[in-house]
């Protein structure tokens, strides 16, 4: 079948279709037949139709385009394509396909899913112009929110396209998305000019902007066009606007203050609104001699004033409080810097304490006030032996340090030699070099080195230490009153600390001279001390032997108590003499003449071995009998290079007689009943036996019993009764003692006279 046949068939069917439509219902095609016909046409691609969303209707593309165009017109020139699909009951894809054909023309645009006609663009251009004329300014961002259109579209296709045609205004050159009217620019300029003209002090730009209700960027642009009577300190809202009148008043105040006070504080300038005080000062003040400090600047007048006061201080030998001559605003650091500059050429004639300058003469006078105590302290430390002991220990420490350093050098030298020897072996032509394996050092070796170093440090500290003779407190006590009278009590400890070092050095020099003289005198006196000690020990030993003869008259069972007391007293005295002699020979200072048991033990422990051993042995015999005591004494005499002189019997008789007379003399001058009884008993024993007796008060009853057979009965009864009264008095209660004491006083002459009665026995 040819193409013509097909076309004829189509014409026939179309005629039939038209006839069916115009015919009555009974002659029309059914809906199914219509669908089959359309489907056949579509199948043969003879027609092009678009189905509606419900599938009940067909549209040709041309008809759809016409309906879209009509809908755009009805909606005022702007319609959403999604809304078109719903309104026309056509698939969105079909809408998009046909919209492409519509926007090919210049009258319609597709913007963000909206079909927009040129008439709509002109309409919103007129609306924008009305709003601009009403507000004076307008921004694209604001319009974007209002019209729900892209900012670029509004700016390029509306504002810029219709500017000076429909939209009467001016685009901001620095912000293209903002548009103004000339009237708005003129009005804003007037507001800014009025605001800045009324200001008399620096004001933040943000405050001016807030008052004028203007954008920061616009303010900056218009301010440059105003020729305002002032300047901006920056180009941000936080910057300041400084009026010219304020700057002028500021300069006048600064120069006036400078001329009156000769200093300027940085903080004060900053409070005036000057952000760079140093730069401002260099620009405004042309004076050459300016000192820049951390808190302010000083002029030449203040420095000249202080220099004059300093010269007067040195000449008058007093002190100068520099702070009183400086501005109160200066910090401690600034004051130190000023003093450093001023005292550069006066370091030898002045001394600085805190912020007060003292002349050298004033400080020297304080030092002289301390010299008496320096002399006395130096003498005391030499006399006590501390000075000699300290320097002896220091000398030993130096020797130990030198020895340790020498040992370390030797060890290192030996170690290097060993490494060199072990690193290369063999000899002659057959020798060859060998490599040694590196060995990791053990931590213990490091510990040994550290301990050795710590010992060396301790020896080094001891070797370089200084003896403190004058303490800080000593100096404070002397200079305190003088400084308090001057109102300088705050500087007492600082000045004392300064003086203490020099005074201690002076005391050390004095002590050194005194120690040298003392050593010289000691060497001269050692011979005299030896002879004197030997004589005293001989006398004491002779006395013990004389007392020994007396106690041996008693029964053997009673002798031990007498020997014990004899060794406790006279034996201890002999040991004390040996201790004093040995201490003198060993340069150990002894301050007392009679030594206690504790003092004797301390001296013995401090003595060298040659004296310590025999004296300890002698000390042990004080609790023994006389024979071991005599043997220990002989050893001590030998060690000390002393001899025991021979006994002279004639001299012994004279000693006994003198001892008896001494007892009688003491008895006559004594009023203590117990002591009278003690002296009377010893005197009677010496008279009757021509021997001396050394006894304690506890042994008086034994002596009275021993004398019973040698006294007359009435004399013994007198003595015995008096002894009973004394014993009764000692144990009686306080209320009964007064009566017994009266009886004893009444009988004192009787007992004293009894001694003379006994002398008549012979």
FENJO-V95256 format. One record per residue. N is the residue number from 1. RES is the residue in one letter. SS is DSSP state (H for helix, E for strand, - for the rest). BURIAL is # if it has 9 or more other C-alpha atoms within 8 Angstrom, else .. D_CENTER is the distance of its C-alpha to the mean C-alpha in whole Angstrom. Layout:
N&RES&SS&BURIAL&D_CENTER ; N&RES&SS&BURIAL&D_CENTER
This chain:
1&X&-&.&117 ; 2&X&-&.&116 ; 3&X&H&.&114 ; 4&X&H&.&116 ; 5&X&H&.&117 ; 6&X&H&#&114 ; 7&X&H&.&114 ; 8&X&H&.&117 ; 9&X&H&.&116 ; 10&X&H&.&113 ; 11&X&H&.&115 ; 12&X&H&.&117 ; 13&X&H&.&114 ; 14&X&H&.&113 ; 15&X&H&.&116 ; 16&X&H&.&116 ; 17&X&H&#&113 ; 18&X&H&.&114 ; 19&X&H&.&117 ; 20&X&H&#&115 ; 21&X&H&#&113 ; 22&X&H&.&116 ; 23&X&-&#&118 ; 24&X&-&.&118 ; 25&X&H&.&116 ; 26&X&H&.&118 ; 27&X&H&.&118 ; 28&X&-&#&115 ; 29&X&-&#&112 ; 30&X&-&.&110 ; 31&X&H&.&107 ; 32&X&H&.&106 ; 33&X&H&.&109 ; 34&X&H&#&107 ; 35&X&H&.&104 ; 36&X&H&.&106 ; 37&X&H&.&107 ; 38&X&H&.&104 ; 39&X&H&.&102 ; 40&X&H&.&105 ; 41&X&H&#&105 ; 42&X&H&#&101 ; 43&X&H&.&102 ; 44&X&-&.&104 ; 45&X&-&.&101 ; 46&X&-&.&104 ; 47&X&-&.&102 ; 48&X&-&.&98 ; 49&X&-&.&97 ; 50&X&E&#&93 ; 51&X&E&#&93 ; 52&X&E&#&91 ; 53&X&-&.&89 ; 54&X&-&.&91 ; 55&X&-&.&94 ; 56&X&-&.&97 ; 57&X&-&.&97 ; 58&X&E&#&97 ; 59&X&E&#&96 ; 60&X&-&#&96 ; 61&X&H&#&94 ; 62&X&H&.&95 ; 63&X&H&.&95 ; 64&X&H&#&92 ; 65&X&H&#&91 ; 66&X&H&.&93 ; 67&X&H&#&91 ; 68&X&H&#&88 ; 69&X&H&.&89 ; 70&X&H&.&90 ; 71&X&H&#&87 ; 72&X&H&#&85 ; 73&X&H&.&87 ; 74&X&H&.&88 ; 75&X&-&.&84 ; 76&X&-&.&83 ; 77&X&-&#&82 ; 78&X&E&#&79 ; 79&X&E&#&80 ; 80&X&E&#&78 ; 81&X&H&#&79 ; 82&X&H&.&78 ; 83&X&H&.&80 ; 84&X&H&#&83 ; 85&X&H&#&83 ; 86&X&H&.&83 ; 87&X&H&.&86 ; 88&X&H&.&88 ; 89&X&-&#&88 ; 90&X&E&#&87 ; 91&X&-&#&85 ; 92&X&H&#&82 ; 93&X&H&.&82 ; 94&X&H&#&86 ; 95&X&H&#&84 ; 96&X&H&#&82 ; 97&X&H&.&85 ; 98&X&H&#&87 ; 99&X&H&#&84 ; 100&X&H&.&83 ; 101&X&H&.&87 ; 102&X&H&#&86 ; 103&X&-&#&83 ; 104&X&-&.&85 ; 105&X&-&.&86 ; 106&X&-&.&84 ; 107&X&-&.&85 ; 108&X&E&#&83 ; 109&X&E&#&79 ; 110&X&E&#&77 ; 111&X&E&.&74 ; 112&X&-&.&71 ; 113&X&-&.&74 ; 114&X&E&#&76 ; 115&X&E&#&79 ; 116&X&E&#&79 ; 117&X&E&#&82 ; 118&X&H&#&82 ; 119&X&H&.&83 ; 120&X&H&#&80 ; 121&X&H&#&78 ; 122&X&H&#&80 ; 123&X&H&.&80 ; 124&X&H&#&76 ; 125&X&H&#&76 ; 126&X&H&#&78 ; 127&X&H&.&75 ; 128&X&H&#&72 ; 129&X&H&#&74 ; 130&X&H&.&75 ; 131&X&H&#&71 ; 132&X&H&#&70 ; 133&X&H&#&72 ; 134&X&H&.&71 ; 135&X&H&.&67 ; 136&X&-&#&67 ; 137&X&E&#&65 ; 138&X&E&#&64 ; 139&X&E&#&62 ; 140&X&H&#&64 ; 141&X&H&.&61 ; 142&X&H&.&62 ; 143&X&H&#&66 ; 144&X&H&#&65 ; 145&X&H&.&64 ; 146&X&H&.&67 ; 147&X&H&.&70 ; 148&X&-&.&68 ; 149&X&-&#&69 ; 150&X&-&.&66 ; 151&X&H&#&65 ; 152&X&H&.&66 ; 153&X&H&#&70 ; 154&X&H&#&69 ; 155&X&H&#&68 ; 156&X&H&#&70 ; 157&X&H&#&73 ; 158&X&H&#&73 ; 159&X&H&#&71 ; 160&X&H&.&71 ; 161&X&H&.&75 ; 162&X&H&#&76 ; 163&X&E&#&74 ; 164&X&-&.&76 ; 165&X&-&.&79 ; 166&X&-&#&79 ; 167&X&E&#&75 ; 168&X&-&#&75 ; 169&X&-&#&71 ; 170&X&E&#&69 ; 171&X&E&#&66 ; 172&X&-&#&62 ; 173&X&-&.&62 ; 174&X&-&.&58 ; 175&X&-&.&59 ; 176&X&-&.&62 ; 177&X&-&#&62 ; 178&X&E&#&62 ; 179&X&E&#&65 ; 180&X&E&#&66 ; 181&X&-&#&69 ; 182&X&H&.&69 ; 183&X&H&.&70 ; 184&X&H&#&66 ; 185&X&H&#&65 ; 186&X&H&.&66 ; 187&X&H&.&65 ; 188&X&H&#&61 ; 189&X&H&#&61 ; 190&X&H&.&63 ; 191&X&H&#&60 ; 192&X&H&#&57 ; 193&X&H&#&59 ; 194&X&H&.&59 ; 195&X&H&#&55 ; 196&X&H&#&54 ; 197&X&H&.&56 ; 198&X&-&.&55 ; 199&X&-&#&52 ; 200&X&-&.&50 ; 201&X&-&.&46 ; 202&X&-&#&44 ; 203&X&E&#&45 ; 204&X&E&#&44 ; 205&X&H&#&47 ; 206&X&H&#&46 ; 207&X&H&.&47 ; 208&X&H&#&50 ; 209&X&H&#&51 ; 210&X&H&.&51 ; 211&X&H&.&53 ; 212&X&H&#&56 ; 213&X&-&.&56 ; 214&X&-&#&56 ; 215&X&-&.&54 ; 216&X&H&#&51 ; 217&X&H&.&53 ; 218&X&H&.&56 ; 219&X&H&#&54 ; 220&X&H&#&53 ; 221&X&H&.&56 ; 222&X&H&#&58 ; 223&X&H&#&55 ; 224&X&H&.&56 ; 225&X&H&.&60 ; 226&X&H&.&59 ; 227&X&-&.&59 ; 228&X&-&#&56 ; 229&X&-&.&55 ; 230&X&E&#&51 ; 231&X&E&#&49 ; 232&X&E&#&47 ; 233&X&-&.&43 ; 234&X&-&.&44 ; 235&X&-&.&46 ; 236&X&-&.&44 ; 237&X&-&#&45 ; 238&X&-&.&41 ; 239&X&-&#&42 ; 240&X&E&#&43 ; 241&X&E&#&47 ; 242&X&E&#&46 ; 243&X&E&#&50 ; 244&X&H&#&51 ; 245&X&H&.&51 ; 246&X&H&#&48 ; 247&X&H&#&47 ; 248&X&H&.&49 ; 249&X&H&.&48 ; 250&X&H&#&44 ; 251&X&H&.&45 ; 252&X&H&.&47 ; 253&X&H&.&44 ; 254&X&H&#&41 ; 255&X&H&.&44 ; 256&X&H&.&45 ; 257&X&H&#&41 ; 258&X&H&#&40 ; 259&X&H&.&43 ; 260&X&H&.&43 ; 261&X&H&.&39 ; 262&X&-&#&38 ; 263&X&E&#&35 ; 264&X&E&#&34 ; 265&X&E&#&31 ; 266&X&H&#&31 ; 267&X&H&.&30 ; 268&X&H&.&33 ; 269&X&H&#&35 ; 270&X&H&#&34 ; 271&X&H&.&35 ; 272&X&-&.&38 ; 273&X&-&.&38 ; 274&X&-&#&38 ; 275&X&-&.&36 ; 276&X&-&.&35 ; 277&X&H&#&34 ; 278&X&H&.&34 ; 279&X&H&.&37 ; 280&X&H&#&39 ; 281&X&H&.&38 ; 282&X&H&.&40 ; 283&X&H&.&43 ; 284&X&H&.&43 ; 285&X&-&.&42 ; 286&X&-&.&44 ; 287&X&-&.&43 ; 288&X&-&.&42 ; 289&X&-&.&39 ; 290&X&-&#&36 ; 291&X&E&.&33 ; 292&X&E&.&31 ; 293&X&-&#&27 ; 294&X&-&.&25 ; 295&X&-&#&26 ; 296&X&E&#&29 ; 297&X&E&#&32 ; 298&X&E&#&33 ; 299&X&-&#&37 ; 300&X&H&#&39 ; 301&X&H&.&40 ; 302&X&H&#&36 ; 303&X&H&#&35 ; 304&X&H&.&39 ; 305&X&H&#&38 ; 306&X&H&#&35 ; 307&X&H&#&36 ; 308&X&H&.&39 ; 309&X&H&#&37 ; 310&X&H&#&35 ; 311&X&H&.&39 ; 312&X&H&.&40 ; 313&X&H&#&37 ; 314&X&H&#&37 ; 315&X&H&.&41 ; 316&X&H&.&40 ; 317&X&-&#&38 ; 318&X&-&#&36 ; 319&X&E&#&32 ; 320&X&E&#&32 ; 321&X&E&#&29 ; 322&X&H&#&29 ; 323&X&H&#&27 ; 324&X&H&.&31 ; 325&X&H&#&33 ; 326&X&-&.&30 ; 327&X&-&.&31 ; 328&X&-&.&28 ; 329&X&-&.&27 ; 330&X&-&#&25 ; 331&X&-&.&22 ; 332&X&H&.&19 ; 333&X&H&.&19 ; 334&X&H&#&23 ; 335&X&H&#&24 ; 336&X&H&#&22 ; 337&X&H&#&24 ; 338&X&H&.&27 ; 339&X&H&#&27 ; 340&X&H&.&26 ; 341&X&H&.&30 ; 342&X&H&#&31 ; 343&X&-&#&30 ; 344&X&-&.&31 ; 345&X&-&.&34 ; 346&X&-&.&33 ; 347&X&-&.&31 ; 348&X&-&.&33 ; 349&X&-&.&34 ; 350&X&E&#&31 ; 351&X&E&#&28 ; 352&X&E&.&25 ; 353&X&E&#&22 ; 354&X&-&.&20 ; 355&X&-&#&23 ; 356&X&E&#&26 ; 357&X&E&#&28 ; 358&X&E&#&30 ; 359&X&E&#&33 ; 360&X&H&#&33 ; 361&X&H&.&36 ; 362&X&H&#&34 ; 363&X&H&#&31 ; 364&X&H&.&34 ; 365&X&H&.&36 ; 366&X&H&#&33 ; 367&X&H&#&33 ; 368&X&H&.&36 ; 369&X&H&#&36 ; 370&X&H&#&34 ; 371&X&H&#&36 ; 372&X&H&.&38 ; 373&X&H&.&36 ; 374&X&H&#&35 ; 375&X&H&#&38 ; 376&X&H&.&39 ; 377&X&H&#&35 ; 378&X&H&#&37 ; 379&X&H&#&40 ; 380&X&H&.&39 ; 381&X&H&#&36 ; 382&X&H&#&40 ; 383&X&H&.&42 ; 384&X&H&#&40 ; 385&X&-&#&40 ; 386&X&H&#&36 ; 387&X&H&#&36 ; 388&X&H&#&39 ; 389&X&H&.&37 ; 390&X&H&#&34 ; 391&X&H&.&36 ; 392&X&H&.&38 ; 393&X&H&.&35 ; 394&X&H&#&33 ; 395&X&H&#&37 ; 396&X&H&.&37 ; 397&X&H&#&34 ; 398&X&H&#&35 ; 399&X&H&.&38 ; 400&X&H&#&36 ; 401&X&H&#&34 ; 402&X&H&.&37 ; 403&X&H&.&39 ; 404&X&H&#&37 ; 405&X&H&.&36 ; 406&X&H&.&40 ; 407&X&H&.&40 ; 408&X&H&.&38 ; 409&X&H&.&40 ; 410&X&H&.&43 ; 411&X&H&.&42 ; 412&X&H&.&41 ; 413&X&H&.&44 ; 414&X&H&.&46 ; 415&X&H&.&45 ; 416&X&H&.&46 ; 417&X&H&.&49 ; 418&X&H&.&50 ; 419&X&H&.&48 ; 420&X&H&.&51 ; 421&X&H&.&54 ; 422&X&H&.&53 ; 423&X&H&#&53 ; 424&X&E&#&56 ; 425&X&E&#&59 ; 426&X&-&.&63 ; 427&X&-&.&65 ; 428&X&H&.&68 ; 429&X&H&.&69 ; 430&X&H&.&69 ; 431&X&-&.&65 ; 432&X&E&.&63 ; 433&X&E&.&59 ; 434&X&-&.&57 ; 435&X&-&.&54 ; 436&X&-&.&51 ; 437&X&-&.&50 ; 438&X&-&.&46 ; 439&X&-&.&44 ; 440&X&-&.&41 ; 441&X&-&.&39 ; 442&X&-&.&38 ; 443&X&H&.&34 ; 444&X&H&.&35 ; 445&X&H&.&36 ; 446&X&H&#&32 ; 447&X&H&.&31 ; 448&X&H&.&34 ; 449&X&H&.&32 ; 450&X&H&.&29 ; 451&X&H&.&30 ; 452&X&H&.&32 ; 453&X&H&.&29 ; 454&X&H&.&26 ; 455&X&H&.&29 ; 456&X&H&#&30 ; 457&X&H&.&26 ; 458&X&H&.&26 ; 459&X&H&#&29 ; 460&X&H&#&28 ; 461&X&H&.&25 ; 462&X&H&#&28 ; 463&X&H&#&30 ; 464&X&H&.&28 ; 465&X&-&.&26 ; 466&X&-&.&27 ; 467&X&-&.&29 ; 468&X&-&.&27 ; 469&X&-&#&30 ; 470&X&-&#&29 ; 471&X&-&#&26 ; 472&X&H&#&23 ; 473&X&H&.&25 ; 474&X&H&.&28 ; 475&X&H&#&28 ; 476&X&H&#&26 ; 477&X&H&.&29 ; 478&X&H&#&32 ; 479&X&H&#&30 ; 480&X&H&#&29 ; 481&X&H&.&33 ; 482&X&H&.&33 ; 483&X&H&#&30 ; 484&X&H&#&31 ; 485&X&H&.&34 ; 486&X&-&.&33 ; 487&X&-&.&31 ; 488&X&-&#&28 ; 489&X&H&#&26 ; 490&X&H&.&23 ; 491&X&H&#&23 ; 492&X&H&#&24 ; 493&X&H&#&21 ; 494&X&H&.&20 ; 495&X&H&#&24 ; 496&X&H&#&24 ; 497&X&H&#&21 ; 498&X&H&.&23 ; 499&X&H&#&26 ; 500&X&H&#&25 ; 501&X&H&.&25 ; 502&X&H&.&29 ; 503&X&H&#&30 ; 504&X&H&#&29 ; 505&X&H&.&31 ; 506&X&H&#&34 ; 507&X&H&#&34 ; 508&X&H&#&34 ; 509&X&H&.&37 ; 510&X&H&#&39 ; 511&X&H&#&38 ; 512&X&H&.&39 ; 513&X&H&.&42 ; 514&X&H&#&43 ; 515&X&H&#&43 ; 516&X&H&.&45 ; 517&X&H&.&48 ; 518&X&H&.&47 ; 519&X&H&.&48 ; 520&X&H&.&51 ; 521&X&H&.&52 ; 522&X&H&.&51 ; 523&X&H&.&54 ; 524&X&H&.&56 ; 525&X&H&.&56 ; 526&X&H&#&56 ; 527&X&H&.&60 ; 528&X&H&.&60 ; 529&X&H&#&58 ; 530&X&H&#&60 ; 531&X&H&.&63 ; 532&X&H&.&62 ; 533&X&H&#&60 ; 534&X&H&#&63 ; 535&X&H&.&66 ; 536&X&H&#&63 ; 537&X&H&#&64 ; 538&X&H&#&67 ; 539&X&H&.&68 ; 540&X&H&#&66 ; 541&X&H&#&68 ; 542&X&H&#&71 ; 543&X&H&.&70 ; 544&X&H&#&69 ; 545&X&H&.&73 ; 546&X&H&#&75 ; 547&X&H&#&73 ; 548&X&H&#&74 ; 549&X&H&#&77 ; 550&X&H&#&77 ; 551&X&H&#&76 ; 552&X&-&#&78 ; 553&X&-&.&81 ; 554&X&-&#&79 ; 555&X&-&.&80 ; 556&X&H&.&78 ; 557&X&H&.&77 ; 558&X&H&.&75 ; 559&X&H&#&74 ; 560&X&H&#&71 ; 561&X&H&.&69 ; 562&X&H&#&70 ; 563&X&H&#&69 ; 564&X&H&#&65 ; 565&X&H&#&65 ; 566&X&H&#&66 ; 567&X&H&#&63 ; 568&X&H&#&61 ; 569&X&H&.&61 ; 570&X&H&#&63 ; 571&X&H&#&62 ; 572&X&H&#&58 ; 573&X&H&#&59 ; 574&X&H&#&60 ; 575&X&H&#&57 ; 576&X&H&#&55 ; 577&X&H&#&57 ; 578&X&H&#&56 ; 579&X&H&#&53 ; 580&X&H&#&52 ; 581&X&H&#&54 ; 582&X&H&#&52 ; 583&X&H&#&49 ; 584&X&H&#&50 ; 585&X&H&.&51 ; 586&X&-&.&48 ; 587&X&-&.&46 ; 588&X&-&.&45 ; 589&X&-&#&44 ; 590&X&-&.&46 ; 591&X&-&.&46 ; 592&X&-&.&49 ; 593&X&-&.&53 ; 594&X&-&.&53 ; 595&X&-&#&51 ; 596&X&-&.&50 ; 597&X&H&.&51 ; 598&X&H&.&47 ; 599&X&H&.&47 ; 600&X&H&#&49 ; 601&X&H&.&48 ; 602&X&H&.&44 ; 603&X&H&#&46 ; 604&X&H&#&48 ; 605&X&H&.&45 ; 606&X&H&.&44 ; 607&X&-&#&47 ; 608&X&-&.&48 ; 609&X&H&.&50 ; 610&X&H&.&54 ; 611&X&H&#&53 ; 612&X&H&#&51 ; 613&X&H&.&54 ; 614&X&H&#&57 ; 615&X&H&#&55 ; 616&X&H&#&54 ; 617&X&H&#&58 ; 618&X&H&#&59 ; 619&X&H&#&56 ; 620&X&H&.&58 ; 621&X&H&#&61 ; 622&X&H&#&60 ; 623&X&H&.&61 ; 624&X&-&#&64 ; 625&X&-&#&68 ; 626&X&H&.&69 ; 627&X&H&.&70 ; 628&X&H&#&67 ; 629&X&H&#&65 ; 630&X&H&.&67 ; 631&X&H&.&67 ; 632&X&H&#&63 ; 633&X&H&#&64 ; 634&X&H&.&66 ; 635&X&H&#&63 ; 636&X&H&#&61 ; 637&X&H&#&63 ; 638&X&H&#&64 ; 639&X&H&#&60 ; 640&X&-&.&59 ; 641&X&-&.&63 ; 642&X&-&#&64 ; 643&X&-&.&68 ; 644&X&-&.&70 ; 645&X&-&.&72 ; 646&X&-&.&76 ; 647&X&-&.&77 ; 648&X&-&.&79 ; 649&X&H&.&81 ; 650&X&H&.&82 ; 651&X&H&.&79 ; 652&X&H&#&78 ; 653&X&H&.&81 ; 654&X&H&.&80 ; 655&X&H&.&76 ; 656&X&H&#&78 ; 657&X&H&.&80 ; 658&X&H&.&77 ; 659&X&H&#&75 ; 660&X&H&#&77 ; 661&X&H&.&78 ; 662&X&H&.&74 ; 663&X&H&#&74 ; 664&X&H&#&77 ; 665&X&H&.&75 ; 666&X&H&#&72 ; 667&X&H&#&74 ; 668&X&H&.&76 ; 669&X&-&.&73 ; 670&X&-&.&71 ; 671&X&-&.&71 ; 672&X&-&.&69 ; 673&X&H&#&72 ; 674&X&H&.&70 ; 675&X&H&#&69 ; 676&X&H&#&73 ; 677&X&H&#&74 ; 678&X&H&#&72 ; 679&X&H&#&73 ; 680&X&H&#&77 ; 681&X&H&#&77 ; 682&X&H&#&75 ; 683&X&H&#&78 ; 684&X&H&#&81 ; 685&X&H&#&80 ; 686&X&H&#&80 ; 687&X&H&#&83 ; 688&X&H&#&85 ; 689&X&H&.&84 ; 690&X&-&.&83 ; 691&X&-&#&79 ; 692&X&-&#&76 ; 693&X&-&#&74 ; 694&X&-&#&70 ; 695&X&-&#&69 ; 696&X&-&.&67 ; 697&X&H&.&68 ; 698&X&H&.&68 ; 699&X&H&#&71 ; 700&X&H&#&73 ; 701&X&H&.&75 ; 702&X&H&.&76 ; 703&X&H&#&77 ; 704&X&H&#&80 ; 705&X&H&.&81 ; 706&X&H&.&82 ; 707&X&H&#&83 ; 708&X&H&#&86 ; 709&X&H&.&89 ; 710&X&H&.&88 ; 711&X&-&#&88 ; 712&X&-&.&91 ; 713&X&H&.&91 ; 714&X&H&.&90 ; 715&X&H&#&87 ; 716&X&H&#&86 ; 717&X&H&.&86 ; 718&X&H&#&85 ; 719&X&H&#&82 ; 720&X&H&#&82 ; 721&X&H&.&82 ; 722&X&H&#&79 ; 723&X&H&#&77 ; 724&X&H&.&77 ; 725&X&H&#&76 ; 726&X&H&#&73 ; 727&X&H&.&72 ; 728&X&H&#&73 ; 729&X&H&#&71 ; 730&X&H&.&68 ; 731&X&H&.&69 ; 732&X&-&.&70 ; 733&X&-&.&68 ; 734&X&H&.&67 ; 735&X&H&.&70 ; 736&X&H&.&72 ; 737&X&H&#&71 ; 738&X&H&.&72 ; 739&X&H&.&76 ; 740&X&H&#&75 ; 741&X&H&#&73 ; 742&X&H&.&76 ; 743&X&H&#&79 ; 744&X&H&#&76 ; 745&X&H&.&76 ; 746&X&H&.&80 ; 747&X&H&#&81 ; 748&X&H&#&78 ; 749&X&H&.&81 ; 750&X&H&.&83 ; 751&X&H&#&81 ; 752&X&H&#&80 ; 753&X&H&.&84 ; 754&X&H&#&84 ; 755&X&H&#&83 ; 756&X&H&.&85 ; 757&X&H&.&88 ; 758&X&H&#&87 ; 759&X&H&#&87 ; 760&X&-&.&91 ; 761&X&-&.&91 ; 762&X&-&.&92
